Amino acid sequence: MMNNIEIQKILPHRYPFLLIDKITEMEEGKSITGIKNVTVNEPFFQGHFPGNPIMPGVLICEALAQVGAVLLLGMEENKGKLGVFTGINNFKFRRQVVPGDTLVLKAELVTYRHGMGKANVEASVDGSVAAKGEISFAVIENNGNV
């Protein structure tokens, strides 16, 4: 539905911090599903952990937030703005994410009013939940170049 180049037209993130490879499903203003192909070439694997590469949980949270941001920033009234974290709630990590995994990232908008909102998010690998919880966010003006 949306490739990496199209995602970069919405999000300001760039390598190595753009953590979404494609969007596979989207119901405008409601839910979204994206993919992150986890490869051994990821820069964070150099130090996390040598000989036992595991994707950091904070980066799984960030990937989920980026998918949610594509959903929000794709809305006409939010074009050109930024999505920023305001909270992470009830988050659980259930399995490790390692090189070779395809991380399926889902976000479902729970509330969104006046530029503030919450979304239920879930990351899974091969149908097994890797992480899930709730993120809170704000949509703000973008004072940068993107």
Summary of the structure (lengths in Angstrom):
residues: 146
radius of gyration: 14.6
end to end distance: 22.2
largest distance: 46.4
contacts: 442
relative contact order: 0.21
helix: 20%
strand: 42%
